[in-house]
């Protein structure tokens, strides 16, 4: 890792994981009331937890529990087990 690389910490299922991202532009607080359910926009947006319009633009929040498939979660369990 170098100082120009970024990780975000996500709570997914029953663990915390770090995900490398290309960039972090801002960290902001948005009220729950500002978010719309993605299913109201399109049923195809299954991996989203919500969408909110702000003065700065649109904020899209991903459903972190939908990030990994069950097979990927199982592989992560194996990789993180003490016997690995």
N, C-alpha and C positions, 0 to 999 in steps of 0.2 A: 504494500500500500504506500502511496505517496500522498503528500498534502493536497494534491489536486484531485483526489478520488473521494467519493462520498458513499457512505452507507446510511441506510435508514433502518431503524429497528421496528419490526412488525410483530404484533401479537397474533399468532396464527395457531388455531386449534388450541393445544395445551402447552405451547412453547413460545419462546421468542426466537426470531430469526433475524439475521442481518441481510439486507438485500443491497447489492451495489447498484447505484444509479449514476447516470451520466452527469447530472447537475441538480442542484437544489436552488431554486430561484427565490423562494420565500417560505416562511412558516407563518401561518395566519390562523386565527381562531374564527370559526364560523358557527353560528348557532344551529342547533338541530332543526329548528323551524324553517331555516332557509333552504333545506335540502328537499328535493323532489325524489320520489321513488323512480328508479330507472324504468320500471315496468310501465309507468305512465307515459314514458317517452317512446319506448320500443321494447317488446318482449325479447328482442335479440341481445339486449344489454345485460346478460345474466351475470357477468363478472363485476358489475358495478354495484356499489352500496348506495350511492346517491350522486346527485348532480345539483349544484347550487350556482345561481347567478349572483355575482358580486359587482361592485363598481369597477374592479380591476379586470373582470372577465368571468369566464365560467370555470368552476372548480369541479373536477371529476374525482370521486373517491372510489377506489377499487375495493371490492370485497376480498380482503386478504385471505379469508378461508377458502376462496375459490382459486387462489393463485396456484396451489399445488394439487396435483391429482393424488389419489390414494396411493398409487404406485410410487410417486415421488416422496410422499410422506413416509412410506415404508422404507424406501432407500435412505432417507434422512435418518430414520430411527436406527437402521443398521450402521450407518456411517458414524453416528454419535454414541453408539453403544460402547461400553468400556472394553469389550473384546475386540473392537475394530482395530 
